[in-house]
Every structure is written in structure tokens, then in C-alpha cells.
Amino acid sequence: MPNQVPTQLRIIIAGGGTGGHIFPAIAVAQAIQVLQPNAAILFVGAQGKMEMEKVPQAGYEIVGLTIAGFNRQNLWKNLTLPFKLIKSFIQVKTIFNQFRPNAVFGVGGYSSFPVLKYAQTKGIPTFIHESNAFAGKANQWLGKRATKIFTGTKGMEQFFPAEKIQITGNPVRQNIAMGAIEKEAALLQFGLLPNHLTILIIGGSLGAASINKAIQQNLSAFEAMGVQLIWQTGKPNAENYKAAAIQYGNVYVDSFINDMSAAYAAADMVVSRSGAMAVAEIAMTGKPCIFVPYPHAAEDHQTYNAQVLVKEQAAQMIADKDVINELLPMIKKMISNKTDLIDMEKKIKSFAWMHADQVIATEILNEIDPK
């Protein structure tokens, strides 16, 4: 952990667990350093989670806590939670004593709770970003004493003190927000042809079994329709999906897509889970979308995320249990009416929040380092 001079601005960013927490956190860190190049930023995450890999790749130091979240599937595994929580608070105290932060920014995920809670007991300014349309329990508890709460959507007064809320939207990775690559070049990158309707299938880094099965069962139907697929399967069963698609020249398939900017640029529409990050990226790129919410998400927040757009006819939604039977008919219906697709593009773009990372960074710096 770096030794800092007393006058240097020092900020801890806590949380993770999923890309929906990690990538916005990195975006805000980068925005802070644009405004304050000498600011020292330290990430705190959970040992064994993806932030321990993704944050160093972005060029930042991270410290991992010995902590785990509440296990809803196997309650016996929660017996050790109190001990892990106590240990994490001891670790947090050590981190604070060494790094001496001026402020703490939490992005959600269970590793954010002990960090922000400890900061609040010490009177250190704390900031929260709640990306989902249904706030997580930890953020609800922390929100009562937070300095400011940034939200991805409107209507969050039911979870947080209204006077502390600032609607900013969700920070989107810069390469996606910029959208620099042209569609034809993007299609070539995936070995696909121009002038063919192309659908991007994404289910997160772990994939979406229901979506993957629906795609696998209908590969011949997509070929007959002249529809191309960019299919991100996730790691589980990836080889089986690749084997199923190998005979189809209209399908690009891989377990993970590194260049999501190109994937969005190539696509005419998207089928996706409705995590906060996915919703923000799809809105930013203006792609008509069918959301399939992950049914086991905490507080069913992915359904809430999707419903915000569905209510305004900016997207479609299929329940996870219905996707195998309903996905292909819905795609056929959507692509048969180009007027509706264009209308959906316009409506989903209205949900895009520009420069959320810069707005959040500016607000944090103004609170702890007033001009």
C-alpha cells in the first residue's frame, strides 16, 4: 500500500462482485484522476472475486477483504458470516490507518459494507452509487449516514433520504460511450457480413443458461431467417455451444467478448440479462433489446431494471422461465416491423445518461475539496 504525503487527496473505492459494480467504479476512478491527477485511489474488494483481477488490469491497486455475502441457496454456509464480518472490519481498520482516506466511494457488493460503515463511524465522507432500480440492503443501511447517494434511475426516494439523492445514471465504459467503430468494420471483426440483421446475445461473464439453450435450439431457424448472431455464452458449457454453432457461418460464438464496443456497433438488436451495467450500455448504444432478467438476483432487481424501460415501450422483456419458448417468436415479431424497431431505438436512447462518471467524480471532489 503506497505511503501518501499528508496533503494528498486519498480516496477509497469499495465494492465489486460483478462487472456491473466494477466497471462503473473504474470509470469513476479514471474521471477523478482527470480532475485531480495527483489523487491517490485505492480499491477495496472481496478476495476471490473478479475485482481482484479487473481492477489491477485497469492500473489500480486493490486490497481484498476476507468476506462473503449472504447465501440464499445454502443457509448453512452463512454460519461463518459473523466471523468473516468481524475479520473484515479488523482488516478495514488496518487499511484506513495506513491509507488515511479523505473519502470513501461505495459501488455496491458486500465488500463495500464494512468499508463504508467504518468510514461513517470515523466521520469520513461516504458516497454511494446505487446502479439498480431496486436498492440493495447494504446500500439502504449505509444510505442513512451517507454524504451523498448517486442513483442510476429515478424514483429511489423509497430507499434513500430524498435530500441526499442525485440522479446521475450509471457510468459506462468509455470505449462503449464513445462508440468509435463503424458498423461494417465491427461486423468484419466478428467474421460476419454487412447488410444482414445481426443480434447480439449477452448473458454476463457467467452466461445465461436459459438464453443459451434458446439460442442453441434455434440456430437453424436464425440461419433460415438470414439473421446473424454474435453470441457471448459465458464460461459454463462454452465448448458445447461452440460445437453446436460450428456448422453455421452466420454465428460468431465465444465465452467472452473483450471488445464490447465493437459488439454493440455490429448489432441491430440485443438479447441480454438486465443487470444495471447492461441496461446502461444498451441504452447508451441505442439498441432495441429483449431483456431476460436473472430470476435469482437479490430483491429481483434485474426485473425492476428492465421494467423501467418496458413501461415506456423502450424495450421488451421475457421471464427467464419462458425464454426457451418465447424468444424466437418475439424476435420474429420485432424484426418484422422496422417502424417499431426505430421507435424503440429512440425511446431507449432517452434512458442514456451521458458523462455519469464525470458528474459523480465532480460531486465527490466538490464535497471533500471545495473550490
N, C-alpha and C positions, 0 to 999 in steps of 0.2 A: 504494500500500500504506500503511495507516494507521500513524502513529508511536504507539507504545504507551509508557505510563509503566512503569518497571521492575517495579512491584509487581503489575501487572495480569496476570491469568491469560490465557495465549495458547495457543490450540490450533489446529494444522493438521489439516484433514481431507483425505485424499488418495485419489484413485481416481475411477472412473466408467466411461464407455464405454456403459453400458446403464442403463435405468431401475431394474433390479434392484440396481445399486450406488448410483445417485444418490439415489433417494428414501429408502432407509434412512439414507444419510449425512445428508440434510437433516433427517430425523426426529430423529436423534441430536443434531444441532446445535441444533435447537429445544429438545430436552429439556435439554441442557446450559445453555442460556440461561434456562430456567425456574428451574433450581437455582442458577445463577450469572449473574444478569442483566448483570453488568459484564464477563463473559468476552469476549475478542476471538477471533473464529473466522475463519480464512482457509482457503478451499478451494484445492486444487491439483489440476488435471486435465490432460487432453491437448488440445492445440489442435485445433480442428475437430470435436471430439466433442460429444455432446449435453449434457454437463455445463456447457459454456461458455454454453449458453442457459438450462438449467433452474435452475442454482444462482443466478444473478442474479435470475431471476424469483421465487425464494424469499426474496430480500433479502440475499444474502450475496455477498461479494467472492470472485472466483476468479482464479487465475493459471494460464495454460496453458503446459504444457511442450511442447517440440519432441520428441515421442517417438511411436513406433509399436509395435504388438505384432508377434509372430511370425506371418508369413503362411504358413498351411499349404497354400493353394491355388497360390500362385505363389512358389516358393522364391527366384527371382531378386530379388524385392523385398526380401528380407532382407539384401542386401549392404550396405545403408546403415544397418542397425540398430546396429552398434557405434558409428558416428559420432553417431547420434541419442542413444544412451545416454550417451555421454561429454558431449555438449552438455547433456543433461537434468540431469546431475549438477552441471555448472557453474551452470546456472540454479537448481537446488535450493540450492546453497551461497549464492548471492546472496539468495534468498528467506529462508533461515534467518538470515543476517547482518542482514537488515532487520527481520524479524518477531520473531526470538528466541523460538521456541515453547517452552512448558513441556512439551508432549506432542504426539504425533502419532498420529492415528487413521486406519487404512487400511481401506478397504472393498472392495478388490479392483479389478481393471482394471490395465492395465500402467503407468499413470501413478503408481500407488501404490508401485511397487517402488523407484525411485531416492529417493523422499522418505523412506520408512521405513528404507531401507538407510543413507542418510546420517545420519538421526537416531540409528540404532543405533551408528554409528561415533563419534558425539559423546556417547554416554551419555544421550541424551534418552529418556524412557519412550515406548515404542511399543505401540500396541494394535491388534489386528486383528479384523475381523469377517469370518468365512467363512460366507457365506449358503448355499452349496451342500452337498449330501451327499457330493460328491467335491471335495476341496480343490484349488484351482488351484496350479500350480507355484510362482508367485511367493510366494503366502502360505505354502506349505510351507517355502520357503527362509527367509522372514522370521520364521516362527514359532519357530525355534530360539532367537532372541535377543529375542523379543517379551516385553513385561512381562506381558501377559495376552491370551488369544485367546478371543473370543466366537464361538460357533457356532450355526448355525440348527437343527441336528439333533444327535441323539445319535450315538455310535459314531465320533467323529472322532479317537480315540486313534491310529488307524493313520497319521494325517497329522501330528499335533502332539504335543508333550510333554504327557502327561496332566495333570500338576500345574498347567499353565498354562491349561487349558481351563475355560471356564464356558459352559454351555448357556443361551442366552438366547432362542432363536428369532430370527426376522427382524423388524426394525421395520417396521410397516405404517403407511401414511399415516393421519393422524388422522381425516380425514373418512370413511375406509373403516372404521377400527376403531370409530368411534362409531356408524355406521350409523343416522344420524338420520332419513332419509327413509323414509316408508311405501311399501309396495309399489305400491298403487294410484296414488299421486301420481307415483311413479317411472315407471310404465307410461305415464301421460299425458304425461310429459316426453318420451317417445320416440314419442308418437303411437300407442300400442298400447292394446289393450282389456284390461280386467280379466277374470278368470275364464278365461283362456286360458293353457295351459302355454307358458312363454317360456324360450328358450335363449339364453344369451349366448355369442357366438363371439369369442374374442380370440386374436390371434397376435403381440402385441407391436407396437411402433411401426413396424416394417418389415413387419408382416403375416406370414402363414404361407401360402405358395403352395399347399401340399398341402391344407390345411384349406379355404382359399378355393375351390379347384377342387371339392372335395367338396360344399361348400355350394351353389355355383353350379349344379352338375349336378342337385341335388336340391331346388331351390326349389319346384317344382310338387308334389313329394311332401310337403314340410312344409306347404304350403297345404292339401293334401288331408287331412292329419292334424289340421288345426286348431291347429298349433304356430306360435307367433310367434318371430321371431328379432331379436335385437339383434346386428348383425354389424359388428364392427370389422375392416376389411380391411387396414389399413396403407396406406402411400402407393403402393407399386408396383401398377400396374394398377387403382387405385381407381375410376377413371371407368368402366372396363369392368364392374366388379362392380356399381356403382351402376346402370348401364344395364340390366344383366341383372335387377336386382331391382325396377325402377321400376314394373312392372305388378303387383307383389304388395303388397297392403295389409297383409299380416301381417309385413312385413320393414322394420326400420329399419336403414339401412346408412350407414356413414361411414368415412372413412380413419382417424379418431382420435376417441376418446371422452374429452372433458375431464372429465366428471363420472362417474368410475368408481364412486363411492359409489351413485349412482342406478342405474347399470347392474347392479351386483350386487343391489341391492334389488329391481329389477324381475324378475330372473331366478329361475327354478326350478331350473335346472341350467346347467352351464358346459362349453364345449369350449375347451381352452386349451393353449398351449405350457406347459412345466413349468420355466420359469425360477424361481429361488428366490423372487423377489418375487411372481410369480403364484401359486405354491403357498401362500405365507404369506397372501396376501389371500383366496384361495378358502377356505382353512381357517378364517380369521377370520370369514368370512361364512357358513360352514357350508353351502356349496352342493355337491350331488352333481356330480361332474366326470369328464369323459373327458379325460385328458392325451394330447397328441401331442408327444412330446419332439422338439426340434430336433436332427436327426441329426448336424449338424456342430459342435455345441457342444464346447468344449475338454474333453478327457477324457470326453466323452459325459456330462457332469454332469447334463443335463436328464433323462436316463433314470434315473440314480441318484436324483434328486429325486423323480420320480414313483413309483419302486419302493418307496420308504419307505412311502408311503400305500397303494399297491396290495397290498403284502404283508399289510396289516392290513384289507383289504377296505374301505378308506376312499375309494377312487377306482378308476376303470378306466383302462386305458392301451391305445393303439393305436400301433404303429410308424408312422413317417412314410410309409414306402413302401406301407403297407396302408390308409391312411386313406380314400382315394377309394372303395374297395370296402367297407370295414368300418364306416365312421362311421354311416351311416343305419341299418343293421341293429342296431348296438349301441344307438343312441338309441331305436329302436322297442322293443327288449328292456327297456331301463331304464325307460321311461315306462309300460310295460305292467304293471309291478309296483310299486305305490306303497309297499308294505311295505318292499321293498328300498331304495327311494329314501330313506325316512325313516330306515332303519337306517344308510345311508351318510352322511346328514346328521349323525347323532350321532357316528359314527366320525371323520369328517373334522374336526369341531369339536374333538375331543380333541387334534388336532395344532396347534391355535391357541395361540400364546404371547402372553399379554397383557402390555402395557407393556414390550416388549423395549427400546424406545428409552430409557425411563426407567431401566431396570436397567443398561443399558450406560453411560449418562451418569453415573449414580451411582457405578459402579465406577471409571470413568476419574477422576472428581473425587476419589474417596477415595484413589486411588493417588498422585495428584500433589499433592493438597491435603488431607491427613488432618485430620479434625476433632479 
